[in-house]
């Protein structure tokens, strides 16, 4: 019997959900398609029907679970956006809130941090490209905010991008280690305001 579009989409989502769970627990390289298929209750053929390979599956997972983040990111570096720094602040707050409140989003973050850990060995080429793409997006956002007068023209945008990454990931890792100690969702405004202060008054270009 021919499957409906709804059934096909349900299968696709089941595959992504199980893959995300296993990727965050074991890492992408250590997870086989057979494990994903078994956990999702489908055949390997069903996975190949929807995805070319594990990296195609990774891309689909990112697009599905991080769509609101991507939408804010696109807005923040759009040249027509009048408040790019505001959009960046919204994006960072959403990351912190979702890290605590959305299990799938948290798994997505853990998966990415696991793949880029200094203890994980060689970073896969696709992950390296992915991390660099996010870095370049942050740089474009900061430069957009500089053009709009929201950040000083002495800001080192590349260093600023790295600072954002370090501060956000550091807070999330600290929370993951001891989630009972504080709520990053409740402190999202405070944390992001602190990051904006650093961007406005620190991370200057050499000699400025």
Buried (B, 14 or more C-beta within 10 A) or exposed (E): EEEEEEEBEEBBBBBBBBBBBBBBEBBBEEBEBEBBBEBBEBEEEBBEBBBEEBBBBBBBBBEBBBEBBEEBBEBBBBEEBEBBBBBBBBBBBBBBBBBBEBEBBBBBBBBBBBBBEEEBEEBBEBBEEBBEEBBEBBBBBBBBBBEBEBBBEEBBBBBBBBBBBEBBBEBBEEBBEEEEEEBBBEBBEEBBEEBBEEBBEEBEEEEE
